Amino acid sequence: MEEHQPIGIIRLSELLGYPQHKVRYTLRVLEQEGLIRPSQEGARATAKTNGFRRKLKSLLGEMRQTVDDLSASL
């Protein structure tokens, strides 16, 4: 992730294919949650980001298992 930092609104918009206003809003939410911090060059991840990513990965794994279990029961 470090290799992609800092990254700005325009570049994120181009990479993700989302309008700049949606990227700007999302970055604002991430900043409010303490997951990124703004800089002159663009957004940078904070120390809090790694913990969030681990938690999200775990949650997605649990969701995947639930979907697999439901699918198997059909």
N, C-alpha and C positions, 0 to 999 in steps of 0.2 A: 504494500500500500504506500510506503514511503516514496517509491519511485514515481508515483503519480501526483505528488504534492509539490507545491501548492497547485490547486486547480481552480479556475474561475468559472463564472456562470456561462460565458459563451462557449468555452471548451466543453464543459459538461453537457450543455444543450446539444452541441454537435455530436458528441459521443453517444449520448443516450437517445437522441431523436425526440427530445421533449422541448416544448417552447421555453424560452428564457424566463418568462414570468413564473412558470411552474417550478423551474429549477431554483429561482431566486426565493420563492416561498419555502420550498423544501429546505434549502440551506438555512433560512431564518429559523425554521423549527429545530433543525439539528443544532444550531448555535444556542438556542434557548435551552435545549436539553444538555448542553455542555459537551456535545460530541464533536464539534468542530469549533475552530476559532478563526475569525477573519484575519487576513493580512493584506498588505498592499498587492501581493502577487496572486492572491486567491485563498481559498479555504484550506485549512490544515486540520488534521485529526488531533484530538487531545488524548491524554492518557486514559480517559474514561472510555474511549472508543473500543479499545481491545476487549474490555470486560463486556461491553454491550455486544460485540460481535460473537464472543463465546456463548453468551446467553441466548442470542438469536439463533446460532447454529444448533444449540441444544434443543431449543423450542421447535425449530423446523424438523429436527430428527424425531421428536415426539409426535409431531403432526403427521409426518410421513408414516410412522408406525401405526398410528390410528387409522389413517386412510387405508393402509395395507390390510389391517385387521378387518375393517369394514368391507373392503373389497372381497376378502376371502370368505366372509360370511354370507355373501350374496349368492 
